[in-house]
């Protein structure tokens, strides 16, 4: 990060490390998937293709992150368990939960056509996530038993409910028929009225799905005689089991008990409140300005693989801006966003009660929606460039107590934008002129702003202050108070104004107070 007088704002960032020896478990849930399943016409009570898509995404998560050893899921949720010795992201809860939700959402969009080849993805899916800190293998066992019991109870109810609805009953009538019924009564209803033996329904529906790493033999190459050369590799395998929390299942798989611990005894029914007490959760301070900042995960590699133009790829930046606009359009409580390079900061209104100010849900919902939108809109900005692999973003939330400190945070990000962009412009011009990266770094070491400007002007004929504002100023996203002229969401002059309240993108100086005085509505509060 660049040095500036605004750097003091970093002192408001709090670490949320999950301390050893606690096991880290991340659970993701589809955000408003009741609506999502209706819009996309998922089959009721279970859509096998949709469940297989969830399983495929979970498998991708296990392949992407070696520290995740086990996963269990059903319906629109999945739980991921990290090995007990994991140091992933320094065990910071917000980073981990946002990254898992982000990558899962990215994979969901990427794989959609594989499972629904004839069905259009109508809008960006998103997920909320949370961390459960498992103090011992016994807590993990109780959690898994609870989730599988929940899977069974929900599936049995949903099966009865939708069979009643399909037989002609209204939703209210079906709910009334099932009110206060027990497991045995539901089984009898299904068998007597619809000829369905619940125990013969697919395991995928009744038991949920679990994935874990297992050593499997794979052909890695062929020798000079054409014979396969095989190696043992840890690969995610999908299984269905009646009791994933039972000793017999758990302890027969060395990869599970070695990395997560032994289950010493079988357990019966688990009270949900016992498991919920281990949630690693924090509520953001009331009446503070909440900023959620997301950053591209390993975007140096991502930009290289996708051959982004250096030092700035305007299309890539516009794609980021488009995703930020989508986030503001989705969440009314977000009043302002500022982005540069592969990062974006989202400012929630001071009195926001979004997700009751639970940081995990806020961070994961924003990060996953941003990511899925990135994948969906990739072709709009790169029509001739294939998306080689799913991108992901990690996030964190920080509370700023005063308006002044919030503006100083935003000023810090714009100062950082200027310093980094000026350096990168010089660096890449030197590289393109024939110098190595090491030579370019040495050449620029210790240089000041004026010296960099002179370098660009004298050696490359570039006047830094004439470079596009999107590179030098970054991008500000907000709702217009009055009808303004926009083109592709960007404020322009000489165009017909659009409606008041339109989410627009501008490239302007937000360090000086002039911008905020001209737009007092952006961060106003009662």
Legacy VTK file of the C-alpha trace (Angstrom):
# vtk DataFile Version 3.0
C-alpha trace
ASCII
DATASET POLYDATA
POINTS 526 float
0.000 0.000 0.000
1.140 3.524 -0.714
2.237 5.806 2.111
-0.013 8.799 2.747
-1.441 10.873 5.573
-4.630 8.834 5.283
-3.048 5.499 6.151
-4.101 5.825 9.777
-7.523 4.462 8.723
-5.986 0.983 8.599
-5.971 1.028 12.413
-9.751 0.469 12.338
-9.346 -2.933 10.707
-9.869 -5.796 13.142
-8.476 -9.284 12.759
-10.931 -12.167 13.138
-8.622 -15.147 13.430
-10.122 -18.521 14.291
-7.675 -19.725 16.882
-6.088 -23.149 16.877
-6.922 -25.935 17.676
-10.483 -25.113 16.570
-11.582 -26.688 13.298
-12.797 -24.188 10.703
-16.114 -24.971 9.036
-17.667 -22.675 6.412
-21.327 -23.024 5.536
-22.773 -21.338 2.458
-26.475 -20.866 1.739
-28.162 -19.804 -1.484
-29.368 -16.221 -1.123
-33.110 -16.027 -1.808
-32.970 -19.352 -3.638
-36.717 -19.800 -3.244
-37.114 -17.060 -5.833
-34.118 -18.302 -7.839
-35.603 -21.801 -8.107
-38.983 -20.391 -9.190
-37.504 -18.104 -11.846
-35.439 -20.958 -13.245
-38.316 -23.459 -12.942
-36.546 -26.031 -10.780
-38.501 -29.240 -10.372
-40.291 -29.665 -7.020
-39.582 -30.993 -4.458
-36.109 -31.796 -5.779
-34.393 -30.864 -9.015
-31.722 -33.480 -9.596
-29.807 -31.343 -12.111
-29.720 -28.426 -9.660
-28.418 -30.671 -6.884
-25.791 -32.150 -9.183
-24.724 -28.615 -10.100
-24.283 -27.814 -6.393
-22.225 -30.995 -5.986
-20.061 -30.140 -8.985
-19.363 -26.675 -7.595
-18.447 -28.172 -4.227
-16.084 -30.591 -5.912
-14.449 -27.605 -7.634
-14.037 -25.916 -4.244
-12.258 -28.980 -2.830
-10.005 -29.190 -5.870
-9.194 -25.463 -5.634
-8.415 -25.351 -1.914
-6.265 -28.253 -0.648
-6.974 -27.377 3.001
-10.661 -28.266 2.606
-10.944 -31.943 3.458
-14.672 -32.651 3.653
-17.958 -31.151 2.453
-21.608 -31.961 3.020
-24.574 -30.434 1.225
-28.226 -30.631 0.332
-30.795 -28.300 -1.221
-29.099 -24.891 -1.678
-26.494 -25.175 1.080
-23.060 -26.699 1.549
-20.669 -27.004 4.502
-16.885 -27.163 4.034
-14.477 -28.417 6.690
-10.802 -27.393 6.754
-8.057 -29.660 8.051
-7.283 -29.118 11.727
-3.786 -27.716 11.046
-4.920 -25.277 8.347
-3.279 -21.839 8.178
-5.321 -20.811 5.156
-5.490 -16.995 4.936
-3.953 -16.882 8.416
-7.275 -18.372 9.602
-9.051 -15.006 9.166
-12.751 -15.786 9.167
-13.989 -12.957 6.915
-11.415 -13.673 4.217
-12.089 -17.419 4.267
-15.882 -17.288 4.244
-15.995 -14.629 1.512
-13.525 -16.485 -0.687
-15.426 -19.783 -0.444
-18.758 -18.086 -1.218
-17.187 -16.116 -4.067
-15.529 -19.108 -5.720
-18.665 -21.226 -5.309
-20.787 -18.543 -7.004
-18.226 -18.228 -9.786
-18.226 -21.991 -10.363
-22.041 -22.067 -10.283
-22.293 -19.629 -13.184
-19.411 -21.246 -15.085
-20.974 -24.723 -14.839
-24.624 -23.726 -15.353
-24.750 -24.696 -19.047
-23.266 -28.099 -18.269
-26.330 -28.987 -16.184
-28.976 -26.782 -17.822
-27.922 -26.651 -21.507
-31.355 -25.497 -22.682
-32.062 -23.034 -19.885
-30.835 -19.446 -19.669
-29.345 -18.191 -16.411
-31.664 -15.231 -15.848
-29.674 -13.387 -13.192
-26.613 -13.644 -10.979
-26.925 -16.126 -8.102
-25.320 -15.270 -4.775
-24.626 -16.959 -1.464
-24.255 -15.974 2.164
-21.738 -17.781 4.333
-20.670 -18.089 7.932
-17.914 -19.741 9.938
-18.545 -22.352 12.616
-15.607 -22.804 14.973
-15.570 -26.464 16.008
-13.740 -26.766 19.307
-13.353 -30.550 18.958
-14.175 -33.467 16.645
-17.253 -34.044 18.836
-18.611 -30.605 17.890
-18.004 -31.346 14.216
-19.779 -34.675 14.627
-22.763 -32.962 16.272
-22.872 -30.367 13.484
-22.868 -32.991 10.724
-25.515 -35.073 12.498
-27.714 -31.973 12.845
-27.368 -31.035 9.178
-28.172 -34.523 7.938
-31.177 -34.755 10.262
-32.269 -31.390 8.861
-31.830 -32.700 5.309
-34.066 -35.679 6.053
-36.773 -33.689 7.863
-36.904 -30.969 5.209
-36.931 -33.406 2.302
-39.657 -35.538 3.838
-41.838 -32.468 4.459
-41.169 -30.992 1.006
-41.936 -34.316 -0.688
-45.291 -34.546 1.093
-46.063 -30.873 0.524
-45.423 -30.840 -3.219
-47.225 -34.135 -3.801
-50.271 -32.611 -2.095
-49.996 -29.446 -4.193
-49.606 -31.458 -7.400
-52.696 -33.474 -6.436
-54.764 -30.293 -6.445
-54.528 -28.806 -2.975
-53.630 -25.157 -2.471
-50.432 -24.201 -0.674
-52.432 -23.277 2.451
-54.377 -26.535 2.363
-51.181 -28.580 1.991
-49.577 -26.757 4.909
-52.672 -27.400 7.039
-52.678 -31.136 6.224
-49.026 -31.442 7.304
-49.303 -29.302 10.423
-47.917 -31.121 13.500
-47.477 -34.409 11.610
-44.660 -36.726 12.670
-42.183 -38.709 10.594
-44.273 -41.904 10.558
-47.431 -40.029 9.598
-45.670 -38.415 6.641
-44.367 -41.773 5.481
-47.901 -43.218 5.666
-49.328 -40.244 3.784
-46.843 -40.698 0.938
-47.425 -44.436 0.693
-51.197 -44.538 1.115
-52.103 -41.480 -0.955
-49.374 -41.488 -3.604
-47.892 -45.006 -3.543
-44.453 -43.660 -2.612
-42.154 -45.591 -0.284
-40.026 -42.770 1.113
-37.045 -45.063 1.747
-36.809 -45.904 -1.956
-36.406 -42.277 -3.028
-32.932 -41.401 -4.375
-30.209 -41.140 -1.727
-29.270 -37.761 -3.189
-32.620 -36.395 -1.952
-32.882 -38.221 1.379
-29.304 -38.231 2.627
-27.651 -35.263 0.971
-24.199 -35.485 -0.585
-20.739 -35.568 0.923
-17.380 -35.032 -0.708
-13.960 -35.781 0.710
-10.385 -36.106 -0.431
-9.285 -39.624 -1.194
-6.134 -41.037 -2.717
-6.946 -42.368 -6.171
-4.681 -43.743 -8.873
-4.560 -41.555 -11.973
-2.686 -41.779 -15.242
-0.400 -38.738 -15.378
1.447 -39.562 -18.602
2.553 -42.387 -20.896
6.094 -43.727 -21.156
8.053 -44.121 -24.383
6.391 -47.497 -24.987
2.899 -46.066 -24.599
2.327 -47.611 -21.184
0.381 -45.475 -18.676
2.366 -43.983 -15.798
0.125 -43.774 -12.742
0.393 -41.794 -9.525
-1.641 -41.626 -6.353
-3.356 -38.253 -6.044
-5.787 -36.784 -3.547
-9.040 -36.199 -5.365
-12.539 -35.219 -4.291
-14.961 -38.151 -4.384
-18.741 -37.924 -4.009
-20.629 -40.389 -1.815
-24.044 -40.713 -0.179
-24.262 -42.179 3.291
-27.153 -42.738 5.673
-25.146 -41.476 8.633
-22.181 -39.230 7.847
-21.682 -38.539 11.566
-21.467 -42.221 12.473
-18.220 -43.841 13.573
-18.487 -46.570 10.957
-18.531 -44.067 8.088
-16.028 -41.586 9.483
-13.399 -43.911 10.850
-13.194 -46.119 7.768
-11.701 -43.224 5.784
-8.129 -42.403 6.909
-8.164 -39.035 5.117
-10.995 -37.932 7.396
-9.814 -39.032 10.805
-6.176 -38.137 10.124
-6.958 -34.563 9.059
-10.057 -33.883 11.161
-9.978 -36.281 14.116
-11.719 -39.476 15.270
-15.359 -39.863 16.244
-15.190 -41.954 19.420
-18.882 -42.789 19.769
-22.146 -42.558 17.887
-24.580 -39.813 18.790
-28.334 -39.483 18.654
-30.494 -36.487 17.910
-28.702 -33.141 18.222
-30.231 -29.922 19.498
-29.598 -27.169 16.899
-28.967 -24.565 19.612
-25.932 -26.544 20.805
-24.309 -26.335 17.362
-25.345 -22.725 16.792
-23.475 -21.728 19.935
-20.196 -22.385 18.093
-20.856 -19.902 15.281
-17.926 -17.563 14.793
-20.034 -14.457 14.358
-19.729 -10.748 14.953
-22.223 -7.948 14.551
-20.896 -4.685 13.177
-21.079 -1.729 15.528
-24.364 0.204 15.223
-24.446 3.731 13.787
-21.020 3.418 12.172
-20.111 3.623 8.503
-19.531 0.077 7.275
-17.158 -0.422 4.357
-16.899 -3.814 2.676
-13.763 -4.067 0.572
-13.330 -6.944 -1.849
-10.065 -7.819 -3.615
-9.406 -10.143 -6.520
-7.788 -13.374 -5.359
-4.519 -14.012 -7.220
-5.488 -11.512 -9.914
-1.870 -11.084 -11.024
-2.080 -14.622 -12.374
-5.651 -14.095 -13.580
-4.650 -11.017 -15.575
-1.638 -12.810 -17.073
-3.661 -15.884 -18.082
-6.309 -13.688 -19.687
-3.726 -11.391 -21.276
-4.969 -8.137 -19.788
-3.320 -5.090 -21.290
-0.586 -3.522 -19.139
-0.511 -1.274 -17.169
-4.290 -0.912 -17.452
-6.895 -2.916 -19.315
-9.818 -0.567 -19.823
-12.272 -3.359 -20.606
-11.322 -5.212 -17.426
-11.864 -2.056 -15.382
-15.234 -1.446 -17.051
-16.243 -5.016 -16.244
-15.397 -4.370 -12.583
-17.480 -1.179 -12.704
-20.412 -3.026 -14.237
-20.328 -5.531 -11.370
-20.216 -2.717 -8.817
-23.273 -1.118 -10.432
-25.088 -4.470 -10.136
-24.245 -4.620 -6.425
-25.648 -1.127 -5.786
-28.762 -1.970 -7.767
-29.267 -5.081 -5.635
-28.577 -3.563 -2.212
-30.300 -0.268 -1.504
-28.311 0.156 1.719
-25.080 0.541 -0.271
-24.843 4.240 -1.116
-21.369 4.535 -2.614
-18.606 2.399 -4.066
-15.065 3.147 -5.142
-12.942 0.852 -7.263
-9.474 0.627 -8.720
-7.613 -2.246 -10.369
-9.015 -5.510 -8.899
-10.537 -4.060 -5.737
-13.802 -2.358 -4.791
-15.004 -0.693 -1.589
-18.726 -0.560 -0.815
-20.082 1.940 1.718
-23.289 1.088 3.560
-25.456 3.861 4.922
-24.702 4.646 8.541
-28.021 3.387 9.927
-28.111 0.238 7.767
-29.608 -2.910 9.298
-28.736 -5.111 6.326
-28.668 -8.730 7.572
-29.010 -7.268 11.085
-25.407 -6.061 10.613
-24.034 -9.616 10.698
-20.659 -9.131 9.044
-20.377 -12.638 7.561
-23.633 -12.402 5.618
-22.956 -8.875 4.378
-19.427 -9.662 3.184
-20.282 -12.984 1.530
-23.441 -11.708 -0.190
-21.556 -8.784 -1.743
-18.494 -10.816 -2.723
-20.487 -13.678 -4.259
-22.894 -11.412 -6.166
-19.973 -9.375 -7.516
-18.200 -12.571 -8.610
-21.146 -14.271 -10.307
-21.932 -11.024 -12.142
-18.278 -10.867 -13.255
-18.575 -14.305 -14.848
-21.994 -13.644 -16.429
-20.900 -10.333 -17.962
-17.426 -11.450 -19.040
-18.584 -11.978 -22.629
-20.063 -8.460 -22.795
-16.619 -6.942 -22.273
-14.430 -9.697 -23.754
-16.545 -11.166 -26.578
-13.526 -12.744 -28.267
-11.731 -13.956 -25.157
-12.600 -17.177 -23.326
-12.853 -17.116 -19.525
-10.231 -19.752 -18.716
-11.186 -20.408 -15.087
-13.515 -19.023 -12.392
-12.271 -15.847 -10.671
-12.832 -15.199 -6.969
-12.716 -12.305 -4.512
-12.099 -12.144 -0.797
-13.594 -9.484 1.448
-13.637 -7.819 4.826
-15.847 -5.323 6.636
-14.548 -2.344 8.600
-16.507 0.109 10.753
-15.599 3.810 10.644
-17.086 5.878 13.465
-17.221 9.331 11.846
-17.962 10.931 8.504
-14.470 12.467 8.389
-12.735 9.128 8.929
-14.893 7.534 6.238
-13.875 10.256 3.751
-10.245 9.776 4.781
-10.602 6.057 4.014
-11.905 6.825 0.529
-9.161 9.434 0.046
-6.583 6.807 1.057
-7.842 4.441 -1.628
-7.702 7.176 -4.296
-4.208 8.268 -3.258
-3.205 4.619 -3.507
-4.792 4.476 -6.976
-2.706 7.442 -8.151
0.610 6.232 -6.727
0.188 2.668 -7.988
-1.029 3.724 -11.417
1.825 6.180 -11.911
4.375 3.567 -10.865
2.802 0.844 -13.045
2.617 3.148 -16.056
6.351 3.881 -15.753
7.207 0.257 -15.018
5.382 -1.222 -18.003
6.621 1.456 -20.401
10.178 0.577 -19.358
9.473 -3.154 -19.792
7.923 -2.561 -23.211
10.989 -0.508 -24.191
13.250 -3.526 -23.628
14.244 -3.504 -19.972
13.744 -6.544 -17.792
11.317 -6.365 -14.888
14.206 -6.314 -12.425
15.942 -3.512 -14.323
12.701 -1.532 -14.418
12.184 -1.944 -10.669
15.752 -0.810 -9.972
15.353 2.172 -12.310
12.247 3.375 -10.466
13.535 2.713 -6.960
13.353 5.862 -4.836
11.844 8.060 -7.580
9.239 10.680 -6.661
6.073 11.796 -8.454
7.789 14.598 -10.407
10.616 12.300 -11.545
8.156 9.690 -12.793
6.233 12.337 -14.712
9.478 13.565 -16.309
10.428 9.994 -17.219
7.110 9.424 -18.986
7.305 12.744 -20.784
10.966 12.693 -21.848
11.351 9.012 -22.741
7.890 8.046 -23.954
6.141 11.307 -24.851
3.384 10.648 -22.317
1.892 13.467 -20.276
0.642 11.634 -17.191
-2.157 14.123 -16.472
-3.681 13.483 -19.913
-4.102 9.740 -19.345
-7.727 8.551 -19.037
-9.390 9.490 -15.759
-10.479 5.895 -15.160
-6.781 4.993 -14.781
-5.733 7.986 -12.689
-8.816 8.557 -10.535
-10.403 5.133 -10.249
-14.178 4.769 -10.441
-16.902 6.108 -8.134
-20.337 4.483 -8.227
-23.409 6.093 -6.702
-27.059 6.950 -7.270
-27.700 10.276 -8.944
-29.816 12.745 -6.986
-31.038 14.381 -10.172
-31.462 13.119 -13.700
-27.985 13.026 -15.233
-26.622 12.237 -18.665
-25.044 8.786 -18.799
-23.669 6.420 -21.416
-23.223 2.769 -20.441
-23.670 3.871 -16.841
-20.912 6.511 -17.000
-21.613 10.202 -16.468
-21.099 12.177 -19.726
-21.998 15.557 -21.086
-24.088 16.350 -24.155
-26.347 13.322 -23.729
-30.022 13.046 -22.899
-30.466 12.732 -19.087
-31.765 9.515 -17.574
-33.980 9.073 -14.534
-33.275 10.284 -11.022
-31.782 7.623 -8.798
-29.895 5.924 -11.663
-26.743 4.146 -10.503
-23.917 5.897 -12.332
-20.136 5.616 -12.639
-17.928 8.690 -12.483
-14.165 9.236 -12.492
-13.594 12.211 -10.237
-11.555 13.616 -7.382
-13.027 12.287 -4.137
-10.051 13.410 -2.040
-11.107 17.036 -2.147
-14.282 17.873 -0.247
-15.769 19.594 -3.311
-17.209 16.327 -4.660
-18.984 15.567 -1.399
-20.310 19.111 -1.095
-21.762 18.812 -4.604
-23.327 15.423 -3.801
-24.430 15.654 -0.146
-27.182 13.067 -0.703
-24.716 10.199 -1.230
-23.658 9.838 2.390
-26.462 11.751 4.033
-28.183 10.282 7.073
-30.908 11.330 9.440
LINES 1 527
526 0 1 2 3 4 5 6 7 8 9 10 11 12 13 14 15 16 17 18 19 20 21 22 23 24 25 26 27 28 29 30 31 32 33 34 35 36 37 38 39 40 41 42 43 44 45 46 47 48 49 50 51 52 53 54 55 56 57 58 59 60 61 62 63 64 65 66 67 68 69 70 71 72 73 74 75 76 77 78 79 80 81 82 83 84 85 86 87 88 89 90 91 92 93 94 95 96 97 98 99 100 101 102 103 104 105 106 107 108 109 110 111 112 113 114 115 116 117 118 119 120 121 122 123 124 125 126 127 128 129 130 131 132 133 134 135 136 137 138 139 140 141 142 143 144 145 146 147 148 149 150 151 152 153 154 155 156 157 158 159 160 161 162 163 164 165 166 167 168 169 170 171 172 173 174 175 176 177 178 179 180 181 182 183 184 185 186 187 188 189 190 191 192 193 194 195 196 197 198 199 200 201 202 203 204 205 206 207 208 209 210 211 212 213 214 215 216 217 218 219 220 221 222 223 224 225 226 227 228 229 230 231 232 233 234 235 236 237 238 239 240 241 242 243 244 245 246 247 248 249 250 251 252 253 254 255 256 257 258 259 260 261 262 263 264 265 266 267 268 269 270 271 272 273 274 275 276 277 278 279 280 281 282 283 284 285 286 287 288 289 290 291 292 293 294 295 296 297 298 299 300 301 302 303 304 305 306 307 308 309 310 311 312 313 314 315 316 317 318 319 320 321 322 323 324 325 326 327 328 329 330 331 332 333 334 335 336 337 338 339 340 341 342 343 344 345 346 347 348 349 350 351 352 353 354 355 356 357 358 359 360 361 362 363 364 365 366 367 368 369 370 371 372 373 374 375 376 377 378 379 380 381 382 383 384 385 386 387 388 389 390 391 392 393 394 395 396 397 398 399 400 401 402 403 404 405 406 407 408 409 410 411 412 413 414 415 416 417 418 419 420 421 422 423 424 425 426 427 428 429 430 431 432 433 434 435 436 437 438 439 440 441 442 443 444 445 446 447 448 449 450 451 452 453 454 455 456 457 458 459 460 461 462 463 464 465 466 467 468 469 470 471 472 473 474 475 476 477 478 479 480 481 482 483 484 485 486 487 488 489 490 491 492 493 494 495 496 497 498 499 500 501 502 503 504 505 506 507 508 509 510 511 512 513 514 515 516 517 518 519 520 521 522 523 524 525
